[in-house]
Amino acid sequence: MTTDQDLKISGEAQPAAAADEGEDITPKKDRGVLKIIKRAGTENETPMIGDRVSIHHKGMLLNGKVFDSSHERTEPFAFHLGRGQVIKSWDIAVATMKKKEVCQLICKPEYGYGTAGSPPEVPPNSTLKFEIELLDFSGEDLYEDGGIIKRIKVKGEGYSYPNEGATVEIHLEGRCNGQLFDRRDVKYVIGEGEDHNIPSGVDKALEKMQKGEYCLLHLKSQYGFGDAGKHEFSIGPDMELDYEVTLKSFEKAKESWEMNTKEKVEQAAIAKEKGTAYFKASKYKQAVVQYGKIVSLLEMEYGLSDEERKISQSFLLAAFLNLSMCFLKLKDYMKVVECCDKALELDNTNEKGLYRRGEARLFMNEFDLANIDFHKVLEVNSENKAAKSQIAVCRKKIKEHNEREKRVYANMFQKFANQDAKKEGRKPSSEKDEALGKALEDSSDEEYNEEFEDEEKEEE
């Protein structure tokens, strides 16, 4: 990095001298932002719109006075490029930089803090000088889980985005390990990409694109074709994918707040039918999208008549129960519990809701809670053989868990006793202790079995 002394410009001639330096990097070529490279970058690639960039910077007035420095805060400054999160000159300049590059900028007021300045540090109408080092950049992580990384090559127009259910026209190219497997123009409805061999990651990314936007997407397998792969494209399981997508046009679906109750119920019926078709075809993620539509349409609906409320709750109950079944298939047991809780808020004795919540809790090793749920199922329907079978499984799992705990504690106490005996110069009485431990275990088992015998009698 250059020093403050290197950057100072003296006297009245400083604005004129500054104006003669550097390359004009403004789109308008009005010399509003002049750039001088102080240290070349280490790579050829430059950031794209929407990328998260990390920089060090130092801002100065033309008399050399520093008014801002990330070095003084001992940490870099990060922002998303081209989103208006920083002054115009930064968005323009950083987009031209390569990783590890250091540059100097001279910025006219309209590309800095304008006529207002930034009191008290920056006076009104100030031409400013910046030194910027581009430390790193990466694509935008759309859902903050590393699953969909988006980079914008051409920015779209307007301020509108497609919503779920919107009809979109796109051009896409898909690659796996650098090999092109799909290139086409396609028109379809967001949320139904699977019907067109389009992965869910593309569907989700389209909801964050503008008309005319051209972007690059990197999809982890859970947002691609998952563990099933895609036979049509000769893609194996758990493969990461790269797509180039251009959103040519779209027509937004009617938002729920624009619909009356009758329209919402009609849309809920359509979503339920589609969800059931997806479920029967073992397309559980697509089924989740459809059943989720029912929830978004009806869950927050107020001011209904008794008849409308009855119809709405019927759809919601079915949606939550069907979602719980989908999440069971997807092995997302936390969401199973959440959906069953919602269903049981509507009908606290719902047999399917209780049973599926019990199943999820059993998979989550919450044996006591699962046992309670299966007993509640029998309170609703004493002939439910599946619930009786699961209760037996719970008892077995609880007993195994308790026995493991006893062994852990027995070994721990024996270890401590042996250590104490060694310190005192005594021989560990292992045989005697083992016999005593066995007697305690047998006694505990008898009490445990008696408890379950009592429970069995109560059930009879």
C-alpha positions, 0 to 999 in steps of 0.5 A: 500500500502507498503511504500518506506522504506519497498521496499528498498533493499541495497548494492551489494547483492540486485539483488541476493536477489530480484531474490530469491523472489516471484513466477515466473509468466512468460509463459516460466518460466524463472524467468523474472517476479517474483510476491509477493502478498502484499494484497489479492484481494476481488474477485475470477475473474481476467481480460481477454485479451482486458479488460480495467484495472485501476491500481495504480503503483509505479516503482523503480530501485533496489536501491529504487529510484522511477522513476514513480508513478501514486499516484504522478499524483493523478489519476489511469493509465488505459490500455487494457490488452494484447494489448502491450500498456504497458511493458510485465511484466505488461501485464503478472502480471495484468492478474494474479491479482484480484480486489483490490489486491496489488502485488510487481514485480521484472522484468528482463530487457527483461520484462521491458525497455530492453537494451535501458532503458527509459532515463533518469529515467531508465538506460539500462539493468535495473532490475526493481521493481514495486508495482501494485494495481488493482483497477478495470477492465471491458470488452472492449466496442466495440462501446463505447455505452455500447451495446457490451461488449467483453471479450477474454478468448482465444486469436486468431492467426495472424493479420487478421480480418473478414470484412463485407461480409466475410464467417465465421465458428463459434461455439456459445452458447447464454444465456438469464438470464443464460438460454441456448437458442442456441448452434451450429456450423454455417457457414454464411456471416457477415452482414446476421446473421439475416437469421441464427437467429444470432443477429447483436451484434455477427455480429459486434463483429466477425469483431474484432476477430482473427482466433481461438479466443474464447470470451464472449459477453454481448449484450444490446437489441439493439444489440440483438433481440431488441423490437421484441424479438425472438419467435424461442428462446422464448426470449421476447422484450428488453432482454439482451443476453450473447454469447460465440463465437469461430471463427473457420475460415474465408474467407475475402470478397474482399475489395472494393479497390481490385475491378474494377468499373465493379465488384463494380457495380455488387456487388452494384446490389447484395446488392440492391437486398438483401436490398430490400428483407430485407426491404419487410420482415420488417428487416430494420436493415439488409436492412441498412447493404446492402444499406450501402454496395452500399455507401461504394462501390461507393461513393468515386469512381473516374476517371469514364467514363460518362456512369460509373458515370451515373450508379454509381450515379443511385445506390447511389441515390437509396441507400440513398433514401432507407436508409432514408426510413429504418431509418424512420421505425427505427425512427432514424430521424437524419440519415434520414436527413443525407441520404436525404441530400446526395440524394439531393446532387445528385438530388436537386429536388428529390421528395422522398428525399424532402418529407422524409426529411420533414417527419423526420424534422416534427418528430424532431419538426423542423416545419419551416424546414419541412414546407419548404421541403413540399413546395419544394415537391409541386414545383416539383409536385404540385399534391402531396396530401401527401405534401399538407396534411403535410403542414397543419400539419406543420401550425397547429404545428407552431400555437400551438407552438407559442400559447404555447410560448405566454402563457409562456411569458404572465404568466411570465410577469404577475408574475413579475408584481404581484411581483412588485405590491406587493413590492410597496404595490399595488394590482395586477390588474389581471382582467385588465391585463388579459383583456389586454393580451386577446386583445393582443392574439386576435390581434396576432392571427388575424395577424398570420391567415392573413399570412397563408391566404396570403400563401394559396392564393399564392398556389392557 
